[in-house]
Amino acid sequence: MSKRIDSTPKADGFRMPGEFEPQQQIFMIWPERPDNWRDGGKPAQKAFVDVAKAISEFAEMTMLVSASQYQVARKMLPPQIRVIEMSSNDSWVRDCGPTFVINDKGGIRGVDWKFNAWGGLFDGLYFPWDQDDLIARKICDMERIDTYRTEDFVLEGGSIHVDGEGTVMTTEMCLLSPGRNPHMSREQIENMLKDHLNIEKVIWVKDGIDPEETNGHIDDVACFVRPGEVACIWTDNKEDPFYETCMEAYETLKEATDAKGRKLKVHKLTMPEVPVTIKGDFAIDEVEGTIPREDGDICIASYMNFLIVNDGVIVPQYGDRLDGLALEQIRDMFPDKKVVGVNTREIVYGGGNIHCITQQQPKV
Ligand code: KQY
């Protein structure tokens, strides 16, 4: 069994690397809960298979799946993808999985943040979340990786992006939300990030674009392309529901400096032309304790929720007129990588996207 370490990554010389640094493998969790995924998860499962296949061209890929869906997943996934039975409450391994930290001697450890389904009993998205909260520990046990557990501090992986050189980016909307760590001041929250990611500087973006769902995760708004460079969502359309948020985030990042004192270069990344909405007959089970999906709901479809994986970037596509522009803009940001688009409308209907359903283990 791997050990729980009663210290912090910073004290032990471990840091969270940027997503653009070398990766060993990617984890995903198979979607199946019928109160989140329409039609019993069948359309979403196909989309997850497409994402997993795209990733497996660039890194080892592990799919975690419940006992009852094991054979289904094993049959739908190609042999190069490892399938492991593991219980969960849903499929958001970015948020309930470990944040891996590495040192310069080839060591790797996991940060096992407390998980409360994006707000616990205050405004969480489902109940219970006990199996999700065990995922980080189980993954680290499986990989024989020691962990740090933050028993008094709630955090999801989708709410942070780092440059691997001392800077983290996050949103006030999420990290200061009453459903996370209401007992802590902003300064105490910054200190937790500093100690567990080994960073010196927090860049606070005000809002995210999904207040109702994750309380505004940064991974729909902005990310580090490389140290000193970030991407930020953008639209010229004043009617776009996210226009104000895009402008505000862009201005904040344009003004920001990182831990090394660099002024950031900010790449604009378009929003889709037509927001994705829930339309027509959506067969989703209604269950007390789970936020219902309703006709006309705007889904959170941002091209920003891509995954950087070694020599590839896996990018959401929606069948929107601006899909091609998004791919082009991302190719300009990563001229040495292969940019692969995958249609993720079905994942968006469930409340997230490629970055939300993946978690990378860095290579050491
Ligand atoms: O996007 C995410 N990181 C998680 C969203 C959870 C949605 C549950 N319906």
Residues whose N, C-alpha, C, O or C-beta is under 5 A from the ligand:
A	BS01	KQY	N36 W92 D95 L125 G158 T214 G350 G351 G352 N353 C356
